[in-house]
Amino acid sequence: MAERKSVLLRLDPAVHDALSKWANDELRSANAQIEFLLRRALAEAGRMPGNAGKPARRGRPPKTDRETGD
């Protein structure tokens, strides 16, 4: 998977609070909620790039061999 970009985003505190509550309702982080909404908006506008990677998997990352001792 390609390295993910970090972006500084300034939000109105009320917007951030509403976004965080929405994300919690859907069991996502605020960051994952923002990405979900951006991807949906791009798709609906017909602007999703064909080479866009899949969204990050939800939940904990899989254990590596080092972590499992295999």
ZIGIZI-V650888 format. One record per residue. N is the residue number from 0. RES is the residue in one letter. PSI is psi in radians with two decimals (none if undefined). D_LAST is the distance of its C-alpha to the last C-alpha in Angstrom with 1 decimal. Layout:
N;RES;PSI;D_LAST
N;RES;PSI;D_LAST
//
This chain:
0;M;2.44;23.2
1;A;2.65;26.1
2;E;2.46;26.4
3;R;2.56;28.3
4;K;2.49;31.8
5;S;2.38;32.9
6;V;2.32;36.4
7;L;2.24;38.8
8;L;2.16;40.6
9;R;2.19;43.7
10;L;2.62;44.6
11;D;2.40;47.4
12;P;-0.65;46.2
13;A;-0.66;47.5
14;V;-0.75;45.7
15;H;-0.76;42.4
16;D;-0.78;42.9
17;A;-0.73;43.7
18;L;-0.76;40.6
19;S;-0.72;38.3
20;K;-0.74;39.9
21;W;-0.80;39.5
22;A;-0.77;35.8
23;N;-0.68;35.2
24;D;-0.55;37.0
25;E;0.22;34.6
26;L;0.76;31.5
27;R;2.82;31.0
28;S;2.86;31.2
29;A;-0.68;34.5
30;N;-0.79;32.8
31;A;-0.61;31.3
32;Q;-0.74;34.7
33;I;-0.79;36.5
34;E;-0.73;34.3
35;F;-0.82;34.8
36;L;-0.70;38.6
37;L;-0.75;38.8
38;R;-0.73;37.0
39;R;-0.76;39.3
40;A;-0.75;42.4
41;L;-0.76;41.5
42;A;-0.78;41.0
43;E;-0.54;44.2
44;A;-0.02;46.1
45;G;0.49;44.9
46;R;0.17;43.4
47;M;2.11;39.7
48;P;2.48;38.6
49;G;-0.43;37.2
50;N;0.20;34.5
51;A;2.34;33.3
52;G;2.96;29.6
53;K;2.72;28.4
54;P;2.70;28.4
55;A;2.55;25.3
56;R;2.52;23.2
57;R;2.69;24.2
58;G;-2.96;22.1
59;R;2.55;18.9
60;P;2.66;16.9
61;P;2.61;13.6
62;K;2.51;10.5
63;T;2.94;8.8
64;D;-0.64;5.3
65;R;-0.69;6.8
66;E;-0.55;8.1
67;T;-0.31;5.5
68;G;0.20;3.8
69;D;none;0.0
//
